[in-house]
């Protein structure tokens, strides 16, 4: 059995309520951003921008041990 991967998560603005208490989560190897979002019970429609290590990512981006993931909602302006 493979060791789980440790992911650091930052949920910004209105997504902050979904963040784990220590901003970390362990997932199965081969997990995607979509798997992470589902594990946090965040509705996909609320996530508009995804970053891994500061670079834009997609729902299907595969996660690796020690990745830093940032999730952002839609940003409104006036």
mmCIF file of the N, C-alpha and C atoms, coordinates in Angstrom:
data_MODEL
# 
_entry.id   MODEL 
# 
loop_
_atom_site.group_PDB 
_atom_site.id 
_atom_site.type_symbol 
_atom_site.label_atom_id 
_atom_site.label_alt_id 
_atom_site.label_comp_id 
_atom_site.label_asym_id 
_atom_site.label_entity_id 
_atom_site.label_seq_id 
_atom_site.pdbx_PDB_ins_code 
_atom_site.Cartn_x 
_atom_site.Cartn_y 
_atom_site.Cartn_z 
_atom_site.occupancy 
_atom_site.B_iso_or_equiv 
_atom_site.pdbx_formal_charge 
_atom_site.auth_seq_id 
_atom_site.auth_comp_id 
_atom_site.auth_asym_id 
_atom_site.auth_atom_id 
_atom_site.pdbx_PDB_model_num 
ATOM 1   N N  . UNK A 1 1  ? 0.840   -1.190 0.000   1.00 0.00 ? 1  UNK A N  1 
ATOM 2   C CA . UNK A 1 1  ? 0.000   0.000  0.000   1.00 0.00 ? 1  UNK A CA 1 
ATOM 3   C C  . UNK A 1 1  ? 0.884   1.252  0.000   1.00 0.00 ? 1  UNK A C  1 
ATOM 4   N N  . UNK A 1 2  ? 0.565   2.165  -0.918  1.00 0.00 ? 2  UNK A N  1 
ATOM 5   C CA . UNK A 1 2  ? 1.368   3.375  -1.034  1.00 0.00 ? 2  UNK A CA 1 
ATOM 6   C C  . UNK A 1 2  ? 1.077   4.345  0.105   1.00 0.00 ? 2  UNK A C  1 
ATOM 7   N N  . UNK A 1 3  ? 2.101   5.096  0.463   1.00 0.00 ? 3  UNK A N  1 
ATOM 8   C CA . UNK A 1 3  ? 1.978   6.125  1.483   1.00 0.00 ? 3  UNK A CA 1 
ATOM 9   C C  . UNK A 1 3  ? 1.130   7.272  0.935   1.00 0.00 ? 3  UNK A C  1 
ATOM 10  N N  . UNK A 1 4  ? 0.303   7.854  1.788   1.00 0.00 ? 4  UNK A N  1 
ATOM 11  C CA . UNK A 1 4  ? -0.518  8.995  1.354   1.00 0.00 ? 4  UNK A CA 1 
ATOM 12  C C  . UNK A 1 4  ? 0.367   10.205 1.112   1.00 0.00 ? 4  UNK A C  1 
ATOM 13  N N  . UNK A 1 5  ? -0.124  11.114 0.280   1.00 0.00 ? 5  UNK A N  1 
ATOM 14  C CA . UNK A 1 5  ? 0.599   12.346 0.022   1.00 0.00 ? 5  UNK A CA 1 
ATOM 15  C C  . UNK A 1 5  ? 0.043   13.444 0.923   1.00 0.00 ? 5  UNK A C  1 
ATOM 16  N N  . UNK A 1 6  ? 0.916   14.334 1.353   1.00 0.00 ? 6  UNK A N  1 
ATOM 17  C CA . UNK A 1 6  ? 0.549   15.428 2.249   1.00 0.00 ? 6  UNK A CA 1 
ATOM 18  C C  . UNK A 1 6  ? 0.449   16.710 1.430   1.00 0.00 ? 6  UNK A C  1 
ATOM 19  N N  . UNK A 1 7  ? -0.710  17.345 1.473   1.00 0.00 ? 7  UNK A N  1 
ATOM 20  C CA . UNK A 1 7  ? -0.977  18.542 0.682   1.00 0.00 ? 7  UNK A CA 1 
ATOM 21  C C  . UNK A 1 7  ? -1.251  19.713 1.612   1.00 0.00 ? 7  UNK A C  1 
ATOM 22  N N  . UNK A 1 8  ? -0.660  20.863 1.285   1.00 0.00 ? 8  UNK A N  1 
ATOM 23  C CA . UNK A 1 8  ? -0.949  22.097 2.021   1.00 0.00 ? 8  UNK A CA 1 
ATOM 24  C C  . UNK A 1 8  ? -2.002  22.858 1.224   1.00 0.00 ? 8  UNK A C  1 
ATOM 25  N N  . UNK A 1 9  ? -3.058  23.311 1.902   1.00 0.00 ? 9  UNK A N  1 
ATOM 26  C CA . UNK A 1 9  ? -4.197  23.928 1.220   1.00 0.00 ? 9  UNK A CA 1 
ATOM 27  C C  . UNK A 1 9  ? -4.439  25.322 1.763   1.00 0.00 ? 9  UNK A C  1 
ATOM 28  N N  . UNK A 1 10 ? -4.667  26.256 0.840   1.00 0.00 ? 10 UNK A N  1 
ATOM 29  C CA . UNK A 1 10 ? -5.110  27.595 1.220   1.00 0.00 ? 10 UNK A CA 1 
ATOM 30  C C  . UNK A 1 10 ? -6.415  27.843 0.480   1.00 0.00 ? 10 UNK A C  1 
ATOM 31  N N  . UNK A 1 11 ? -7.469  28.085 1.232   1.00 0.00 ? 11 UNK A N  1 
ATOM 32  C CA . UNK A 1 11 ? -8.773  28.409 0.660   1.00 0.00 ? 11 UNK A CA 1 
ATOM 33  C C  . UNK A 1 11 ? -9.017  29.894 0.922   1.00 0.00 ? 11 UNK A C  1 
ATOM 34  N N  . UNK A 1 12 ? -9.148  30.683 -0.143  1.00 0.00 ? 12 UNK A N  1 
ATOM 35  C CA . UNK A 1 12 ? -9.224  32.124 -0.007  1.00 0.00 ? 12 UNK A CA 1 
ATOM 36  C C  . UNK A 1 12 ? -10.666 32.633 -0.027  1.00 0.00 ? 12 UNK A C  1 
ATOM 37  N N  . UNK A 1 13 ? -10.842 33.802 0.599   1.00 0.00 ? 13 UNK A N  1 
ATOM 38  C CA . UNK A 1 13 ? -12.117 34.529 0.634   1.00 0.00 ? 13 UNK A CA 1 
ATOM 39  C C  . UNK A 1 13 ? -13.250 33.622 1.131   1.00 0.00 ? 13 UNK A C  1 
ATOM 40  N N  . UNK A 1 14 ? -14.309 33.506 0.351   1.00 0.00 ? 14 UNK A N  1 
ATOM 41  C CA . UNK A 1 14 ? -15.488 32.761 0.802   1.00 0.00 ? 14 UNK A CA 1 
ATOM 42  C C  . UNK A 1 14 ? -15.236 31.260 0.926   1.00 0.00 ? 14 UNK A C  1 
ATOM 43  N N  . UNK A 1 15 ? -14.129 30.765 0.375   1.00 0.00 ? 15 UNK A N  1 
ATOM 44  C CA . UNK A 1 15 ? -13.820 29.336 0.483   1.00 0.00 ? 15 UNK A CA 1 
ATOM 45  C C  . UNK A 1 15 ? -13.125 28.996 1.796   1.00 0.00 ? 15 UNK A C  1 
ATOM 46  N N  . UNK A 1 16 ? -12.740 30.009 2.565   1.00 0.00 ? 16 UNK A N  1 
ATOM 47  C CA . UNK A 1 16 ? -12.007 29.792 3.806   1.00 0.00 ? 16 UNK A CA 1 
ATOM 48  C C  . UNK A 1 16 ? -12.711 28.865 4.776   1.00 0.00 ? 16 UNK A C  1 
ATOM 49  N N  . UNK A 1 17 ? -14.031 28.876 4.758   1.00 0.00 ? 17 UNK A N  1 
ATOM 50  C CA . UNK A 1 17 ? -14.792 28.036 5.698   1.00 0.00 ? 17 UNK A CA 1 
ATOM 51  C C  . UNK A 1 17 ? -14.600 26.539 5.434   1.00 0.00 ? 17 UNK A C  1 
ATOM 52  N N  . UNK A 1 18 ? -14.086 26.187 4.252   1.00 0.00 ? 18 UNK A N  1 
ATOM 53  C CA . UNK A 1 18 ? -13.888 24.774 3.918   1.00 0.00 ? 18 UNK A CA 1 
ATOM 54  C C  . UNK A 1 18 ? -12.493 24.258 4.274   1.00 0.00 ? 18 UNK A C  1 
ATOM 55  N N  . UNK A 1 19 ? -11.586 25.159 4.612   1.00 0.00 ? 19 UNK A N  1 
ATOM 56  C CA . UNK A 1 19 ? -10.192 24.767 4.844   1.00 0.00 ? 19 UNK A CA 1 
ATOM 57  C C  . UNK A 1 19 ? -10.071 23.897 6.089   1.00 0.00 ? 19 UNK A C  1 
ATOM 58  N N  . UNK A 1 20 ? -9.211  22.871 6.032   1.00 0.00 ? 20 UNK A N  1 
ATOM 59  C CA . UNK A 1 20 ? -8.963  22.074 7.237   1.00 0.00 ? 20 UNK A CA 1 
ATOM 60  C C  . UNK A 1 20 ? -8.288  22.945 8.297   1.00 0.00 ? 20 UNK A C  1 
ATOM 61  N N  . UNK A 1 21 ? -8.451  22.591 9.548   1.00 0.00 ? 21 UNK A N  1 
ATOM 62  C CA . UNK A 1 21 ? -7.950  23.405 10.663  1.00 0.00 ? 21 UNK A CA 1 
ATOM 63  C C  . UNK A 1 21 ? -6.463  23.726 10.542  1.00 0.00 ? 21 UNK A C  1 
ATOM 64  N N  . UNK A 1 22 ? -5.655  22.766 10.118  1.00 0.00 ? 22 UNK A N  1 
ATOM 65  C CA . UNK A 1 22 ? -4.206  22.999 10.021  1.00 0.00 ? 22 UNK A CA 1 
ATOM 66  C C  . UNK A 1 22 ? -3.751  23.268 8.585   1.00 0.00 ? 22 UNK A C  1 
ATOM 67  N N  . UNK A 1 23 ? -4.706  23.517 7.677   1.00 0.00 ? 23 UNK A N  1 
ATOM 68  C CA . UNK A 1 23 ? -4.426  23.778 6.259   1.00 0.00 ? 23 UNK A CA 1 
ATOM 69  C C  . UNK A 1 23 ? -3.662  22.644 5.579   1.00 0.00 ? 23 UNK A C  1 
ATOM 70  N N  . UNK A 1 24 ? -3.821  21.420 6.086   1.00 0.00 ? 24 UNK A N  1 
ATOM 71  C CA . UNK A 1 24 ? -3.157  20.260 5.482   1.00 0.00 ? 24 UNK A CA 1 
ATOM 72  C C  . UNK A 1 24 ? -4.171  19.132 5.321   1.00 0.00 ? 24 UNK A C  1 
ATOM 73  N N  . UNK A 1 25 ? -3.898  18.280 4.337   1.00 0.00 ? 25 UNK A N  1 
ATOM 74  C CA . UNK A 1 25 ? -4.766  17.140 4.099   1.00 0.00 ? 25 UNK A CA 1 
ATOM 75  C C  . UNK A 1 25 ? -3.924  16.033 3.484   1.00 0.00 ? 25 UNK A C  1 
ATOM 76  N N  . UNK A 1 26 ? -4.239  14.798 3.841   1.00 0.00 ? 26 UNK A N  1 
ATOM 77  C CA . UNK A 1 26 ? -3.558  13.661 3.233   1.00 0.00 ? 26 UNK A CA 1 
ATOM 78  C C  . UNK A 1 26 ? -4.505  13.001 2.245   1.00 0.00 ? 26 UNK A C  1 
ATOM 79  N N  . UNK A 1 27 ? -3.963  12.702 1.063   1.00 0.00 ? 27 UNK A N  1 
ATOM 80  C CA . UNK A 1 27 ? -4.739  12.100 -0.017  1.00 0.00 ? 27 UNK A CA 1 
ATOM 81  C C  . UNK A 1 27 ? -4.007  10.885 -0.558  1.00 0.00 ? 27 UNK A C  1 
ATOM 82  N N  . UNK A 1 28 ? -4.733  10.093 -1.315  1.00 0.00 ? 28 UNK A N  1 
ATOM 83  C CA . UNK A 1 28 ? -4.139  8.935  -1.973  1.00 0.00 ? 28 UNK A CA 1 
ATOM 84  C C  . UNK A 1 28 ? -3.224  9.406  -3.103  1.00 0.00 ? 28 UNK A C  1 
ATOM 85  N N  . UNK A 1 29 ? -2.107  8.727  -3.347  1.00 0.00 ? 29 UNK A N  1 
ATOM 86  C CA . UNK A 1 29 ? -1.259  9.058  -4.493  1.00 0.00 ? 29 UNK A CA 1 
ATOM 87  C C  . UNK A 1 29 ? -2.087  9.021  -5.780  1.00 0.00 ? 29 UNK A C  1 
ATOM 88  N N  . UNK A 1 30 ? -1.811  9.943  -6.693  1.00 0.00 ? 30 UNK A N  1 
ATOM 89  C CA . UNK A 1 30 ? -2.549  10.010 -7.949  1.00 0.00 ? 30 UNK A CA 1 
ATOM 90  C C  . UNK A 1 30 ? -3.805  10.852 -7.879  1.00 0.00 ? 30 UNK A C  1 
ATOM 91  N N  . UNK A 1 31 ? -4.093  11.429 -6.710  1.00 0.00 ? 31 UNK A N  1 
ATOM 92  C CA . UNK A 1 31 ? -5.283  12.274 -6.568  1.00 0.00 ? 31 UNK A CA 1 
ATOM 93  C C  . UNK A 1 31 ? -5.150  13.534 -7.419  1.00 0.00 ? 31 UNK A C  1 
ATOM 94  N N  . UNK A 1 32 ? -6.291  14.037 -7.861  1.00 0.00 ? 32 UNK A N  1 
ATOM 95  C CA . UNK A 1 32 ? -6.339  15.263 -8.658  1.00 0.00 ? 32 UNK A CA 1 
ATOM 96  C C  . UNK A 1 32 ? -6.882  16.407 -7.808  1.00 0.00 ? 32 UNK A C  1 
ATOM 97  N N  . UNK A 1 33 ? -6.819  17.607 -8.374  1.00 0.00 ? 33 UNK A N  1 
ATOM 98  C CA . UNK A 1 33 ? -7.416  18.770 -7.710  1.00 0.00 ? 33 UNK A CA 1 
ATOM 99  C C  . UNK A 1 33 ? -8.897  18.508 -7.460  1.00 0.00 ? 33 UNK A C  1 
ATOM 100 N N  . UNK A 1 34 ? -9.573  17.899 -8.422  1.00 0.00 ? 34 UNK A N  1 
ATOM 101 C CA . UNK A 1 34 ? -11.006 17.597 -8.251  1.00 0.00 ? 34 UNK A CA 1 
ATOM 102 C C  . UNK A 1 34 ? -11.222 16.693 -7.036  1.00 0.00 ? 34 UNK A C  1 
ATOM 103 N N  . UNK A 1 35 ? -10.366 15.681 -6.858  1.00 0.00 ? 35 UNK A N  1 
ATOM 104 C CA . UNK A 1 35 ? -10.477 14.803 -5.688  1.00 0.00 ? 35 UNK A CA 1 
ATOM 105 C C  . UNK A 1 35 ? -10.324 15.604 -4.396  1.00 0.00 ? 35 UNK A C  1 
ATOM 106 N N  . UNK A 1 36 ? -9.378  16.531 -4.388  1.00 0.00 ? 36 UNK A N  1 
ATOM 107 C CA . UNK A 1 36 ? -9.145  17.365 -3.211  1.00 0.00 ? 36 UNK A CA 1 
ATOM 108 C C  . UNK A 1 36 ? -10.366 18.213 -2.886  1.00 0.00 ? 36 UNK A C  1 
ATOM 109 N N  . UNK A 1 37 ? -10.926 18.867 -3.899  1.00 0.00 ? 37 UNK A N  1 
ATOM 110 C CA . UNK A 1 37 ? -12.094 19.729 -3.697  1.00 0.00 ? 37 UNK A CA 1 
ATOM 111 C C  . UNK A 1 37 ? -13.279 18.913 -3.184  1.00 0.00 ? 37 UNK A C  1 
ATOM 112 N N  . UNK A 1 38 ? -13.484 17.728 -3.735  1.00 0.00 ? 38 UNK A N  1 
ATOM 113 C CA . UNK A 1 38 ? -14.581 16.872 -3.269  1.00 0.00 ? 38 UNK A CA 1 
ATOM 114 C C  . UNK A 1 38 ? -14.350 16.435 -1.828  1.00 0.00 ? 38 UNK A C  1 
ATOM 115 N N  . UNK A 1 39 ? -13.107 16.113 -1.486  1.00 0.00 ? 39 UNK A N  1 
ATOM 116 C CA . UNK A 1 39 ? -12.785 15.691 -0.117  1.00 0.00 ? 39 UNK A CA 1 
ATOM 117 C C  . UNK A 1 39 ? -13.085 16.794 0.899   1.00 0.00 ? 39 UNK A C  1 
ATOM 118 N N  . UNK A 1 40 ? -12.921 18.055 0.470   1.00 0.00 ? 40 UNK A N  1 
ATOM 119 C CA . UNK A 1 40 ? -13.209 19.202 1.343   1.00 0.00 ? 40 UNK A CA 1 
ATOM 120 C C  . UNK A 1 40 ? -14.690 19.599 1.309   1.00 0.00 ? 40 UNK A C  1 
ATOM 121 N N  . UNK A 1 41 ? -15.491 18.902 0.522   1.00 0.00 ? 41 UNK A N  1 
ATOM 122 C CA . UNK A 1 41 ? -16.924 19.196 0.366   1.00 0.00 ? 41 UNK A CA 1 
ATOM 123 C C  . UNK A 1 41 ? -17.188 20.600 -0.166  1.00 0.00 ? 41 UNK A C  1 
ATOM 124 N N  . UNK A 1 42 ? -16.325 21.069 -1.056  1.00 0.00 ? 42 UNK A N  1 
ATOM 125 C CA . UNK A 1 42 ? -16.522 22.371 -1.695  1.00 0.00 ? 42 UNK A CA 1 
ATOM 126 C C  . UNK A 1 42 ? -17.274 22.141 -3.006  1.00 0.00 ? 42 UNK A C  1 
ATOM 127 N N  . UNK A 1 43 ? -18.405 22.821 -3.213  1.00 0.00 ? 43 UNK A N  1 
ATOM 128 C CA . UNK A 1 43 ? -19.091 22.695 -4.510  1.00 0.00 ? 43 UNK A CA 1 
ATOM 129 C C  . UNK A 1 43 ? -18.169 23.192 -5.627  1.00 0.00 ? 43 UNK A C  1 
ATOM 130 N N  . UNK A 1 44 ? -18.019 22.401 -6.679  1.00 0.00 ? 44 UNK A N  1 
ATOM 131 C CA . UNK A 1 44 ? -17.126 22.778 -7.782  1.00 0.00 ? 44 UNK A CA 1 
ATOM 132 C C  . UNK A 1 44 ? -17.472 24.150 -8.343  1.00 0.00 ? 44 UNK A C  1 
ATOM 133 N N  . UNK A 1 45 ? -18.748 24.497 -8.356  1.00 0.00 ? 45 UNK A N  1 
ATOM 134 C CA . UNK A 1 45 ? -19.158 25.783 -8.930  1.00 0.00 ? 45 UNK A CA 1 
ATOM 135 C C  . UNK A 1 45 ? -18.612 26.975 -8.145  1.00 0.00 ? 45 UNK A C  1 
ATOM 136 N N  . UNK A 1 46 ? -18.164 26.758 -6.912  1.00 0.00 ? 46 UNK A N  1 
ATOM 137 C CA . UNK A 1 46 ? -17.628 27.854 -6.103  1.00 0.00 ? 46 UNK A CA 1 
ATOM 138 C C  . UNK A 1 46 ? -16.136 28.102 -6.329  1.00 0.00 ? 46 UNK A C  1 
ATOM 139 N N  . UNK A 1 47 ? -15.444 27.155 -6.951  1.00 0.00 ? 47 UNK A N  1 
ATOM 140 C CA . UNK A 1 47 ? -14.003 27.299 -7.186  1.00 0.00 ? 47 UNK A CA 1 
ATOM 141 C C  . UNK A 1 47 ? -13.785 27.784 -8.617  1.00 0.00 ? 47 UNK A C  1 
ATOM 142 N N  . UNK A 1 48 ? -13.145 28.953 -8.754  1.00 0.00 ? 48 UNK A N  1 
ATOM 143 C CA . UNK A 1 48 ? -12.924 29.523 -10.091 1.00 0.00 ? 48 UNK A CA 1 
ATOM 144 C C  . UNK A 1 48 ? -11.466 29.523 -10.503 1.00 0.00 ? 48 UNK A C  1 
ATOM 145 N N  . UNK A 1 49 ? -10.538 29.617 -9.538  1.00 0.00 ? 49 UNK A N  1 
ATOM 146 C CA . UNK A 1 49 ? -9.119  29.666 -9.864  1.00 0.00 ? 49 UNK A CA 1 
ATOM 147 C C  . UNK A 1 49 ? -8.384  28.680 -8.967  1.00 0.00 ? 49 UNK A C  1 
ATOM 148 N N  . UNK A 1 50 ? -7.479  27.909 -9.562  1.00 0.00 ? 50 UNK A N  1 
ATOM 149 C CA . UNK A 1 50 ? -6.711  26.887 -8.838  1.00 0.00 ? 50 UNK A CA 1 
ATOM 150 C C  . UNK A 1 50 ? -5.227  27.113 -9.115  1.00 0.00 ? 50 UNK A C  1 
ATOM 151 N N  . UNK A 1 51 ? -4.431  27.131 -8.052  1.00 0.00 ? 51 UNK A N  1 
ATOM 152 C CA . UNK A 1 51 ? -2.985  27.238 -8.193  1.00 0.00 ? 51 UNK A CA 1 
ATOM 153 C C  . UNK A 1 51 ? -2.313  26.081 -7.469  1.00 0.00 ? 51 UNK A C  1 
ATOM 154 N N  . UNK A 1 52 ? -1.226  25.577 -8.053  1.00 0.00 ? 52 UNK A N  1 
ATOM 155 C CA . UNK A 1 52 ? -0.341  24.627 -7.380  1.00 0.00 ? 52 UNK A CA 1 
ATOM 156 C C  . UNK A 1 52 ? 1.046   25.258 -7.423  1.00 0.00 ? 52 UNK A C  1 
ATOM 157 N N  . UNK A 1 53 ? 1.626   25.504 -6.265  1.00 0.00 ? 53 UNK A N  1 
ATOM 158 C CA . UNK A 1 53 ? 2.934   26.178 -6.160  1.00 0.00 ? 53 UNK A CA 1 
ATOM 159 C C  . UNK A 1 53 ? 2.937   27.491 -6.938  1.00 0.00 ? 53 UNK A C  1 
ATOM 160 N N  . UNK A 1 54 ? 1.829   28.233 -6.874  1.00 0.00 ? 54 UNK A N  1 
ATOM 161 C CA . UNK A 1 54 ? 1.770   29.548 -7.506  1.00 0.00 ? 54 UNK A CA 1 
ATOM 162 C C  . UNK A 1 54 ? 1.526   29.545 -8.997  1.00 0.00 ? 54 UNK A C  1 
ATOM 163 N N  . UNK A 1 55 ? 1.356   28.367 -9.598  1.00 0.00 ? 55 UNK A N  1 
ATOM 164 C CA . UNK A 1 55 ? 1.091   28.296 -11.033 1.00 0.00 ? 55 UNK A CA 1 
ATOM 165 C C  . UNK A 1 55 ? -0.318  27.776 -11.271 1.00 0.00 ? 55 UNK A C  1 
ATOM 166 N N  . UNK A 1 56 ? -0.989  28.374 -12.245 1.00 0.00 ? 56 UNK A N  1 
ATOM 167 C CA . UNK A 1 56 ? -2.371  27.993 -12.504 1.00 0.00 ? 56 UNK A CA 1 
ATOM 168 C C  . UNK A 1 56 ? -2.468  26.513 -12.850 1.00 0.00 ? 56 UNK A C  1 
ATOM 169 N N  . UNK A 1 57 ? -3.497  25.876 -12.301 1.00 0.00 ? 57 UNK A N  1 
ATOM 170 C CA . UNK A 1 57 ? -3.717  24.442 -12.492 1.00 0.00 ? 57 UNK A CA 1 
ATOM 171 C C  . UNK A 1 57 ? -5.151  24.209 -12.957 1.00 0.00 ? 57 UNK A C  1 
ATOM 172 N N  . UNK A 1 58 ? -5.462  22.948 -13.257 1.00 0.00 ? 58 UNK A N  1 
ATOM 173 C CA . UNK A 1 58 ? -6.807  22.581 -13.709 1.00 0.00 ? 58 UNK A CA 1 
ATOM 174 C C  . UNK A 1 58 ? -7.401  21.541 -12.751 1.00 0.00 ? 58 UNK A C  1 
ATOM 175 N N  . UNK A 1 59 ? -8.653  21.228 -12.980 1.00 0.00 ? 59 UNK A N  1 
ATOM 176 C CA . UNK A 1 59 ? -9.338  20.222 -12.166 1.00 0.00 ? 59 UNK A CA 1 
ATOM 177 C C  . UNK A 1 59 ? -8.638  18.869 -12.239 1.00 0.00 ? 59 UNK A C  1 
ATOM 178 N N  . UNK A 1 60 ? -8.031  18.576 -13.378 1.00 0.00 ? 60 UNK A N  1 
ATOM 179 C CA . UNK A 1 60 ? -7.421  17.259 -13.578 1.00 0.00 ? 60 UNK A CA 1 
ATOM 180 C C  . UNK A 1 60 ? -5.935  17.221 -13.229 1.00 0.00 ? 60 UNK A C  1 
ATOM 181 N N  . UNK A 1 61 ? -5.380  18.342 -12.756 1.00 0.00 ? 61 UNK A N  1 
ATOM 182 C CA . UNK A 1 61 ? -3.972  18.359 -12.355 1.00 0.00 ? 61 UNK A CA 1 
ATOM 183 C C  . UNK A 1 61 ? -3.751  17.346 -11.244 1.00 0.00 ? 61 UNK A C  1 
ATOM 184 N N  . UNK A 1 62 ? -2.719  16.515 -11.410 1.00 0.00 ? 62 UNK A N  1 
ATOM 185 C CA . UNK A 1 62 ? -2.390  15.509 -10.401 1.00 0.00 ? 62 UNK A CA 1 
ATOM 186 C C  . UNK A 1 62 ? -1.558  16.146 -9.293  1.00 0.00 ? 62 UNK A C  1 
ATOM 187 N N  . UNK A 1 63 ? -1.847  15.757 -8.073  1.00 0.00 ? 63 UNK A N  1 
ATOM 188 C CA . UNK A 1 63 ? -1.159  16.292 -6.907  1.00 0.00 ? 63 UNK A CA 1 
ATOM 189 C C  . UNK A 1 63 ? -0.013  15.381 -6.489  1.00 0.00 ? 63 UNK A C  1 
ATOM 190 N N  . UNK A 1 64 ? 1.028   15.999 -5.961  1.00 0.00 ? 64 UNK A N  1 
ATOM 191 C CA . UNK A 1 64 ? 2.194   15.281 -5.466  1.00 0.00 ? 64 UNK A CA 1 
ATOM 192 C C  . UNK A 1 64 ? 2.429   15.632 -4.007  1.00 0.00 ? 64 UNK A C  1 
ATOM 193 N N  . UNK A 1 65 ? 3.191   14.786 -3.330  1.00 0.00 ? 65 UNK A N  1 
ATOM 194 C CA . UNK A 1 65 ? 3.499   15.021 -1.928  1.00 0.00 ? 65 UNK A CA 1 
ATOM 195 C C  . UNK A 1 65 ? 4.116   16.410 -1.758  1.00 0.00 ? 65 UNK A C  1 
ATOM 196 N N  . UNK A 1 66 ? 3.664   17.125 -0.740  1.00 0.00 ? 66 UNK A N  1 
ATOM 197 C CA . UNK A 1 66 ? 4.145   18.466 -0.373  1.00 0.00 ? 66 UNK A CA 1 
ATOM 198 C C  . UNK A 1 66 ? 3.706   19.571 -1.331  1.00 0.00 ? 66 UNK A C  1 
ATOM 199 N N  . UNK A 1 67 ? 2.717   19.311 -2.198  1.00 0.00 ? 67 UNK A N  1 
ATOM 200 C CA . UNK A 1 67 ? 2.180   20.381 -3.043  1.00 0.00 ? 67 UNK A CA 1 
ATOM 201 C C  . UNK A 1 67 ? 1.490   21.427 -2.180  1.00 0.00 ? 67 UNK A C  1 
ATOM 202 N N  . UNK A 1 68 ? 1.561   22.689 -2.646  1.00 0.00 ? 68 UNK A N  1 
ATOM 203 C CA . UNK A 1 68 ? 0.838   23.787 -2.020  1.00 0.00 ? 68 UNK A CA 1 
ATOM 204 C C  . UNK A 1 68 ? -0.255  24.217 -3.000  1.00 0.00 ? 68 UNK A C  1 
ATOM 205 N N  . UNK A 1 69 ? -1.506  24.033 -2.583  1.00 0.00 ? 69 UNK A N  1 
ATOM 206 C CA . UNK A 1 69 ? -2.651  24.299 -3.445  1.00 0.00 ? 69 UNK A CA 1 
ATOM 207 C C  . UNK A 1 69 ? -3.400  25.531 -2.934  1.00 0.00 ? 69 UNK A C  1 
ATOM 208 N N  . UNK A 1 70 ? -3.715  26.441 -3.844  1.00 0.00 ? 70 UNK A N  1 
ATOM 209 C CA . UNK A 1 70 ? -4.536  27.595 -3.518  1.00 0.00 ? 70 UNK A CA 1 
ATOM 210 C C  . UNK A 1 70 ? -5.829  27.516 -4.294  1.00 0.00 ? 70 UNK A C  1 
ATOM 211 N N  . UNK A 1 71 ? -6.945  27.691 -3.590  1.00 0.00 ? 71 UNK A N  1 
ATOM 212 C CA . UNK A 1 71 ? -8.270  27.666 -4.220  1.00 0.00 ? 71 UNK A CA 1 
ATOM 213 C C  . UNK A 1 71 ? -8.925  29.034 -4.029  1.00 0.00 ? 71 UNK A C  1 
ATOM 214 N N  . UNK A 1 72 ? -9.423  29.608 -5.111  1.00 0.00 ? 72 UNK A N  1 
ATOM 215 C CA . UNK A 1 72 ? -10.023 30.941 -5.082  1.00 0.00 ? 72 UNK A CA 1 
ATOM 216 C C  . UNK A 1 72 ? -11.436 30.893 -5.645  1.00 0.00 ? 72 UNK A C  1 
ATOM 217 N N  . UNK A 1 73 ? -12.355 31.652 -5.057  1.00 0.00 ? 73 UNK A N  1 
ATOM 218 C CA . UNK A 1 73 ? -13.698 31.789 -5.623  1.00 0.00 ? 73 UNK A CA 1 
ATOM 219 C C  . UNK A 1 73 ? -13.672 32.817 -6.748  1.00 0.00 ? 73 UNK A C  1 
ATOM 220 N N  . UNK A 1 74 ? -14.813 33.001 -7.396  1.00 0.00 ? 74 UNK A N  1 
ATOM 221 C CA . UNK A 1 74 ? -14.938 34.088 -8.383  1.00 0.00 ? 74 UNK A CA 1 
ATOM 222 C C  . UNK A 1 74 ? -14.722 35.409 -7.644  1.00 0.00 ? 74 UNK A C  1 
ATOM 223 N N  . UNK A 1 75 ? -14.021 36.303 -8.284  1.00 0.00 ? 75 UNK A N  1 
ATOM 224 C CA . UNK A 1 75 ? -13.737 37.599 -7.663  1.00 0.00 ? 75 UNK A CA 1 
ATOM 225 C C  . UNK A 1 75 ? -14.570 38.647 -8.364  1.00 0.00 ? 75 UNK A C  1 
ATOM 226 N N  . UNK A 1 76 ? -15.387 39.341 -7.576  1.00 0.00 ? 76 UNK A N  1 
ATOM 227 C CA . UNK A 1 76 ? -16.222 40.396 -8.145  1.00 0.00 ? 76 UNK A CA 1 
ATOM 228 C C  . UNK A 1 76 ? -15.552 41.750 -7.987  1.00 0.00 ? 76 UNK A C  1 
ATOM 229 N N  . UNK A 1 77 ? -15.940 42.675 -8.799  1.00 0.00 ? 77 UNK A N  1 
ATOM 230 C CA . UNK A 1 77 ? -15.369 44.024 -8.697  1.00 0.00 ? 77 UNK A CA 1 
ATOM 231 C C  . UNK A 1 77 ? -16.369 45.036 -9.173  1.00 0.00 ? 77 UNK A C  1 
ATOM 232 N N  . UNK A 1 78 ? -16.046 46.269 -8.942  1.00 0.00 ? 78 UNK A N  1 
ATOM 233 C CA . UNK A 1 78 ? -17.004 47.282 -9.328  1.00 0.00 ? 78 UNK A CA 1 
ATOM 234 C C  . UNK A 1 78 ? -16.424 48.420 -10.025 1.00 0.00 ? 78 UNK A C  1 
# 
